[in-house]
């Protein structure tokens, strides 16, 4: 393989723009990490016209994929977890070229998992969890059980990823294998939801009861990134929160997370008078007694 594909990456490696080149091989009977390709070449560059550039090749009745990725895009994937394969590509890939030990340093960062980055990832994952959990409860209350089931499965997946991050690890594609070792209680909830002989209504009812405690017990810690930023000012409008550069990644999940934290008495609303009679601006602040 390497001899056939070497001209592809050697040309890139000679360019000052290239930071590192990795080769990821498909494992026996496992094509999920490489998207069924026999080989993936991952090239990280400083600058690129588009965030990602991909080319596909065939060789010896096999197939290869070339992924050229802008460094900025790589950092975003690692922060937001929007490309589940990238961590495994980095940890499992064979380094073919590494300028100034770029990949060696990146692997050390992933292993150390800096605390601020971890706190932000926990906050983002918790916001997604609350979105799915709250939407699932609405569907359940309206007896839309299949839609509720779909949201609950996603909520449990976010809860699993949250548990992995809290323990200082990056979630992998096989996140349930990680959770089975780290927090078997969450794994058991997921297993019971999908394998129980109970009716779907009963399964959801039991799961909402059990997950309520799991979510409540980690709320203060999981929301600490947002709460600490909010403590920098006496009160905030929703637009000020959405415009804060430290909160932009929360996106559409920020509003429902704030409502959840109001319900759980971590945040309180502040009514500010407007020119209209009996009409108030709704501001937010962290409850002082916390």
Secondary structure, DSSP 8 states (H G I E B T S, - for coil): -HHHHHHHHHHHHTSTTEEEEEEEE-BTTB-TTTTT-SEEEEEEES--SSSEEEEEEEETTEEEEEEEEEHHHHHHHHHH---TTHHHHHHH-EEEEEGGGHHHHHHHHHHH--HHHHHHHHHHHHHHHHHHHHHHHHHHHTT-HHHHHHHHHHHHHHHHHHHHHHTT----TTHHHHHHHH-HHHHHHHHHHHH--S-HHHHHHHHHHHHHHHHHHTHHHHTHHHHHHHTTSS-B-HHHHHH-TTTGGGGGGHHHHHHHHHHTTSEEEEEEE-SSTT-EEEEEEE-TT-
